[in-house]
Amino acid sequence: MTLGSFVLDPNKICLSKDFHDEDSPIGKVRKGFCKFTSSGGGAGISEVNISFYSTGGAYWGTLSGSGALVGGFSIEGQLELVWQGWR
């Protein structure tokens, strides 16, 4: 199960200046970069959290879920998001 909470409407994130229109094999999409942090771990069923931020550092929200892990991890970086179906 995955749960999430965003402090900014995801549609507003998609329409922000951080994203641009692009044609793709699945139709017109919005693409843009964001920063993220992720951590989780334990033994067996463990919680995993991923938080998303604008490239300028503004917090957007967090997704949480569970997975089968042994050990722990903590990473951060930048990734490219692809949005389809924005309004």
Rosetta silent file (secondary structure, phi, psi, omega in degrees, C-alpha in Angstrom):
SEQUENCE: MTLGSFVLDPNKICLSKDFHDEDSPIGKVRKGFCKFTSSGGGAGISEVNISFYSTGGAYWGTLSGSGALVGGFSIEGQLELVWQGWR
SCORE:     score description
SCORE:     0.000 S_00000001
   1 L     0.000  140.299  177.638    0.000    0.000    0.000 S_00000001
   2 E  -121.812  132.024  177.040    1.221    3.501   -0.815 S_00000001
   3 E  -120.176  154.272  179.402   -0.043    6.633    0.939 S_00000001
   4 E  -148.589  159.764  178.015    0.801   10.210    0.139 S_00000001
   5 E  -148.184  122.186  178.358    0.376   13.745    1.292 S_00000001
   6 E  -117.853  136.520  179.328    1.149   16.849   -0.744 S_00000001
   7 L   -85.697  -11.821  177.496    1.160   20.381    0.637 S_00000001
   8 L  -127.358  137.797  178.267    0.722   21.760   -2.893 S_00000001
   9 L   -53.710  122.940  179.826   -1.855   20.540   -5.417 S_00000001
  10 H   -54.699  -30.409  176.922    0.022   18.139   -7.748 S_00000001
  11 H   -65.154  -37.991  177.369   -1.698   19.805  -10.708 S_00000001
  12 H   -67.808  -35.905  176.324   -0.141   23.158   -9.681 S_00000001
  13 H   -61.791  -47.738 -178.629    3.249   21.460   -9.410 S_00000001
  14 H   -60.017  -36.068 -177.774    2.833   20.054  -12.918 S_00000001
  15 L   -88.951    1.806 -178.883    1.887   23.469  -14.331 S_00000001
  16 L   -72.987  170.075 -179.083    4.760   25.297  -12.576 S_00000001
  17 L   -67.320  -10.980  177.914    7.760   26.790  -14.362 S_00000001
  18 L   -74.118  -12.003 -175.912    9.786   23.714  -13.324 S_00000001
  19 E  -121.345  154.599  178.663    7.974   21.684  -16.031 S_00000001
  20 E  -135.851  156.280  177.147    7.639   21.939  -19.813 S_00000001
  21 E   -74.928  145.310  177.357    5.382   20.374  -22.472 S_00000001
  22 E  -153.909  138.428  174.085    6.795   17.537  -24.522 S_00000001
  23 E   -80.264  139.984 -179.418    5.360   15.123  -27.100 S_00000001
  24 E  -142.055  171.620  177.479    5.889   11.456  -26.224 S_00000001
  25 L   -60.967  -20.477  179.007    4.709    8.033  -27.423 S_00000001
  26 L   -98.778    9.552 -179.358    1.896    8.213  -24.822 S_00000001
  27 E   109.437 -167.950  179.964    0.775   11.695  -25.945 S_00000001
  28 E   -73.252  131.263  179.540    1.558   15.169  -24.642 S_00000001
  29 E  -129.597  167.142  171.946    3.220   15.130  -21.231 S_00000001
  30 E  -112.301  129.217 -179.057    4.773   17.645  -18.839 S_00000001
  31 E  -122.858  146.807  176.754    8.360   16.892  -17.815 S_00000001
  32 E  -172.531  162.165 -179.365   10.561   18.495  -15.224 S_00000001
  33 E   -93.439  151.775  174.075   13.211   17.883  -12.622 S_00000001
  34 E  -144.457  164.071  173.439   12.719   17.733   -8.880 S_00000001
  35 E   -98.624  153.273  177.882   14.828   16.953   -5.839 S_00000001
  36 E  -146.343  156.390  168.792   14.007   14.023   -3.583 S_00000001
  37 E  -129.302  146.072  179.782   15.066   12.351   -0.374 S_00000001
  38 E  -144.620  142.384  178.025   14.269    8.763    0.483 S_00000001
  39 E  -152.200  158.672  177.394   14.856    6.588    3.518 S_00000001
  40 E   172.947  179.284  175.950   13.667    3.324    4.967 S_00000001
  41 E   143.631  177.805 -177.423   14.745    0.039    6.342 S_00000001
  42 E   140.822 -156.152  176.594   14.455   -2.576    8.980 S_00000001
  43 E  -127.585  120.177 -177.243   14.130   -6.338    8.846 S_00000001
  44 E    90.106 -139.867  179.912   11.159   -7.815    7.006 S_00000001
  45 E   -72.569  118.905 -175.142    8.244   -5.516    6.163 S_00000001
  46 E  -130.955  156.479  178.886    9.609   -1.991    6.522 S_00000001
  47 E   -85.400  142.750  176.988    8.416    1.541    5.810 S_00000001
  48 E  -126.434  132.016  179.108    9.849    3.534    2.910 S_00000001
  49 E  -121.709  137.315  174.074    9.428    7.333    2.598 S_00000001
  50 E  -129.303  121.486  177.772   10.112    9.528   -0.432 S_00000001
  51 E  -108.481  140.926 -176.935    9.834   13.327   -0.121 S_00000001
  52 E  -114.954  142.672 -178.296    9.717   15.600   -3.166 S_00000001
  53 E  -137.936  152.837  172.290   10.980   19.194   -3.494 S_00000001
  54 L   -67.199  165.588  177.317   11.195   21.779   -6.264 S_00000001
  55 L   -63.783  -20.793  176.351   14.637   22.386   -7.746 S_00000001
  56 L   -86.114   -5.824  176.525   14.619   25.558   -5.637 S_00000001
  57 L   102.284    0.112  179.367   14.040   23.539   -2.439 S_00000001
  58 L   -72.509  130.134 -178.993   10.301   24.146   -1.801 S_00000001
  59 E   -69.711  130.318  177.700    8.688   21.089   -0.152 S_00000001
  60 E  -102.732  -43.308 -177.754    5.956   19.464   -2.287 S_00000001
  61 E   162.856 -178.421 -174.565    4.971   16.348   -0.357 S_00000001
  62 E  -135.411  142.140  169.165    5.754   12.787    0.696 S_00000001
  63 E  -112.742  138.632  178.691    4.835    9.283   -0.421 S_00000001
  64 E  -130.135  145.927  178.275    5.092    6.424    2.070 S_00000001
  65 E  -158.120 -172.858  179.432    4.773    2.711    1.562 S_00000001
  66 E  -127.968  155.343  178.759    6.058   -0.599    2.762 S_00000001
  67 E  -157.473  166.907  178.164    8.420   -3.130    1.325 S_00000001
  68 E   -88.250  109.135 -177.578   10.440   -6.164    2.280 S_00000001
  69 E  -130.184  149.882  168.550   13.845   -4.851    3.361 S_00000001
  70 E  -127.537  114.417 -174.823   16.777   -6.088    5.350 S_00000001
  71 E   105.801 -167.202 -178.401   18.973   -3.192    6.447 S_00000001
  72 E  -139.150  164.060  176.982   18.452    0.493    5.927 S_00000001
  73 E  -150.533  158.452  174.249   19.060    3.164    3.340 S_00000001
  74 E  -153.114  119.368  179.605   19.009    6.912    2.914 S_00000001
  75 E  -135.367  159.557  172.361   19.498    8.606   -0.459 S_00000001
  76 E  -147.056  156.374 -179.115   18.893   11.987   -2.021 S_00000001
  77 E   175.591 -157.646 -179.465   19.204   13.294   -5.517 S_00000001
  78 E  -127.855  140.646  176.422   17.434   14.689   -8.532 S_00000001
  79 E  -139.545  161.939  178.930   15.031   12.921  -10.851 S_00000001
  80 E  -100.929  124.222  178.667   12.923   13.766  -13.857 S_00000001
  81 E   -95.970  145.154  175.205    9.163   13.508  -13.382 S_00000001
  82 E  -123.081  123.716 -178.611    6.737   12.851  -16.247 S_00000001
  83 E  -113.932  135.821  172.422    3.101   13.919  -15.779 S_00000001
  84 L  -129.934  143.988  176.144    0.204   12.931  -17.989 S_00000001
  85 L    86.948   23.321  177.148   -3.440   13.931  -17.552 S_00000001
  86 L   -72.206  162.845 -179.303   -3.004   17.333  -15.924 S_00000001
  87 L  -107.368    0.000    0.000   -5.893   19.807  -16.009 S_00000001
